[in-house]
Amino acid sequence: MPPLDFFISQWTPLPTAPMGPVLKGKTVVLTGANSGIGLAAAHQLAALEPDMLILACRNIKTGDAALASVLKQSPNVNAAVWELDLASFESVKAFAIRANDELDRVDLAILNAGISPNRTAPMKATGDGHEVTHQVNVLATTLLALLLTPALQRSAAPHLVITSSEVHGWADSSPIAAPLHAGRSILADFDEVALYNSQERYFVSKLLLQLVVRRLIPALPRVVITSVNPGMCLTNLMRDVNLSSLADLLEVLPFAPMMPFMRGAGRGAAMLVLAAIAEESAEYWHVGVASAAPSVFMATMSGMRACDQYFAEVCALCEKLAPGCTEVLELPRSLGSVS
Ligand SMILES: NC(=O)c1ccc[n+]([C@@H]2O[C@H](COP(=O)([O-])OP(=O)(O)OC[C@H]3O[C@@H](n4cnc5c(N)ncnc54)[C@H](OP(=O)(O)O)[C@@H]3O)[C@@H](O)[C@H]2O)c1
């Protein structure tokens, strides 16, 4: 059962998202734009009149449907669907090359796409060899952030928004602490079938993402980076639950008391859109304001060391996948080498 804070925060009044031509002259990239929070964010962003709104979707058909609904509401917006599959590093690189080729700059990138794996199914790996939740929610999201940074840095006021989740604070940190203390790669452990815990994976993937954000913020001082908890919202995130499976039903039953507290996707999306005009970076936004990340692990010495080690490992992977991509980072001496 989640902490009492969760129930209170779900009913806490949220600040209102910006209105009017706030994004005039800006180029915006939004991932996961065809469903749930991302789709609602696409509608809200379009209403703010950006010069260009890129809906990054893995499925062009559902992306086109999202675009049609956005254009119905905001007929004058200049928007397009671009293919992006975070389960493929090649797709991430192709997307970033296209962005750097076709866009003068990116003023706002909202990296929102994410998955929650079925809690009773065995581990699934991507063609790149990583556990799929780990790759989509963390590795490919970080690679995309790095690859979009040159375009972001061409903006006078670049903003990078990453969709976080409160569940990072509920995650069991032992799958991170164990390799850290044993001198093993944290990243490699998360791709091990024998260590895969389907019930924990979504939560811990969001904790890993939070570790990355903590190190990304000081390493990209020119970009306003905000990692935003949209709150628990009614979306398609649990789409992999098989309602005809008793095992799946038993798994999701403990979440039933949370249902009356869920937000509509639009209210969660508004928190991402609000972060688009944030004045300074913040590693965690909760109920629309910068707050301390609720992860107890991140406040410990092990948590600090895990931030350093995991960030260095992810950067080394990104550097291997796209040589030169980490050159945008201003790293402290202790983290200076990512190879
Ligand atoms: N819902 C919540 O309560 C909640 C709370 C906190 C944080 N979040 C976070 O909010 C974000 C959006 O989730 P949601 O709740 O709106 O769920 P959703 O309705 O399932 O939307 C997820 C989006 O991510 C996209 N996506 C998934 N795998 C992808 C891939 N390999 N490549 C590119 N895009 C991919 C999906 O595209 P397809 O439709 O093509 O699969 C979809 O557009 C996620 O990061 C999630 O962790 C959600």
The ligand as a Tripos MOL2 file, in Angstrom:
@<TRIPOS>MOLECULE
LIG
   48    52     1     0     0
SMALL
NO_CHARGES

@<TRIPOS>ATOM
      1 N1         -0.1310    6.8400  -15.5730 N.am      1 LIG1
      2 C1          0.4410    7.1080  -14.4160 C.2       1 LIG1
      3 O1         -0.1830    7.0000  -13.3530 O.2       1 LIG1
      4 C2          1.8540    7.5830  -14.3760 C.ar      1 LIG1
      5 C3          2.3550    8.0630  -13.1540 C.ar      1 LIG1
      6 C4          3.6630    8.5090  -13.1080 C.ar      1 LIG1
      7 C5          4.4300    8.4900  -14.2520 C.ar      1 LIG1
      8 N2          3.9030    7.9970  -15.4230 N.ar      1 LIG1
      9 C6          4.7660    8.0190  -16.5980 C.3       1 LIG1
     10 O2          4.1040    8.7680  -17.6090 O.3       1 LIG1
     11 C7          4.6520    8.4090  -18.8830 C.3       1 LIG1
     12 C8          3.5320    8.2170  -19.8740 C.3       1 LIG1
     13 O3          2.7950    7.0720  -19.4910 O.3       1 LIG1
     14 P1          1.2120    6.9890  -19.5330 P.3       1 LIG1
     15 O4          0.7580    6.7450  -18.1470 O.co2     1 LIG1
     16 O5          0.6470    8.0890  -20.3180 O.co2     1 LIG1
     17 O6          1.0520    5.5860  -20.2810 O.3       1 LIG1
     18 P2          0.5690    5.2320  -21.7540 P.3       1 LIG1
     19 O7         -0.8130    5.7410  -21.9780 O.co2     1 LIG1
     20 O8          0.7840    3.7660  -21.8650 O.co2     1 LIG1
     21 O9          1.5840    6.0140  -22.6800 O.3       1 LIG1
     22 C9          2.9040    5.5830  -22.8240 C.3       1 LIG1
     23 C10         3.4800    6.1960  -24.0780 C.3       1 LIG1
     24 O10         4.8370    5.7260  -24.2190 O.3       1 LIG1
     25 C11         4.9790    5.2000  -25.5360 C.3       1 LIG1
     26 N3          5.9850    4.1500  -25.6470 N.ar      1 LIG1
     27 C12         6.0170    2.9710  -25.0120 C.ar      1 LIG1
     28 N4          7.0540    2.2300  -25.4540 N.ar      1 LIG1
     29 C13         7.6930    2.9830  -26.3910 C.ar      1 LIG1
     30 C14         8.7980    2.7620  -27.2330 C.ar      1 LIG1
     31 N5          9.4580    1.6070  -27.2430 N.pl3     1 LIG1
     32 N6          9.1820    3.7480  -28.0600 N.ar      1 LIG1
     33 C15         8.5050    4.9270  -28.1080 C.ar      1 LIG1
     34 N7          7.4220    5.1680  -27.3560 N.ar      1 LIG1
     35 C16         7.0180    4.2080  -26.5090 C.ar      1 LIG1
     36 C17         3.6110    4.6320  -25.8510 C.3       1 LIG1
     37 O11         3.5040    4.3940  -27.2460 O.3       1 LIG1
     38 P3          2.5340    3.1740  -27.7660 P.3       1 LIG1
     39 O12         1.1370    3.6230  -27.4930 O.co2     1 LIG1
     40 O13         2.8740    3.0300  -29.1880 O.co2     1 LIG1
     41 O14         2.8910    1.9760  -26.9540 O.co2     1 LIG1
     42 C18         2.7350    5.7410  -25.3260 C.3       1 LIG1
     43 O15         2.6670    6.7930  -26.2510 O.3       1 LIG1
     44 C19         5.5100    7.1680  -18.6260 C.3       1 LIG1
     45 O16         6.8590    7.5460  -18.5660 O.3       1 LIG1
     46 C20         5.0420    6.6910  -17.2660 C.3       1 LIG1
     47 O17         6.0260    5.9720  -16.5930 O.3       1 LIG1
     48 C21         2.6420    7.5650  -15.5010 C.ar      1 LIG1
@<TRIPOS>BOND
     1     1     2 1
     2     2     3 2
     3     2     4 1
     4     4     5 ar
     5     4    48 ar
     6     5     6 ar
     7     6     7 ar
     8     7     8 ar
     9     8     9 1
    10     8    48 ar
    11     9    10 1
    12     9    46 1
    13    10    11 1
    14    11    12 1
    15    11    44 1
    16    12    13 1
    17    13    14 1
    18    14    15 2
    19    14    16 1
    20    14    17 1
    21    17    18 1
    22    18    19 2
    23    18    20 1
    24    18    21 1
    25    21    22 1
    26    22    23 1
    27    23    24 1
    28    23    42 1
    29    24    25 1
    30    25    26 1
    31    25    36 1
    32    26    27 ar
    33    26    35 ar
    34    27    28 ar
    35    28    29 ar
    36    29    30 ar
    37    29    35 ar
    38    30    31 1
    39    30    32 ar
    40    32    33 ar
    41    33    34 ar
    42    34    35 ar
    43    36    37 1
    44    36    42 1
    45    37    38 1
    46    38    39 2
    47    38    40 1
    48    38    41 1
    49    42    43 1
    50    44    45 1
    51    44    46 1
    52    46    47 1
@<TRIPOS>SUBSTRUCTURE
     1 LIG1         1 GROUP 0 **** ****
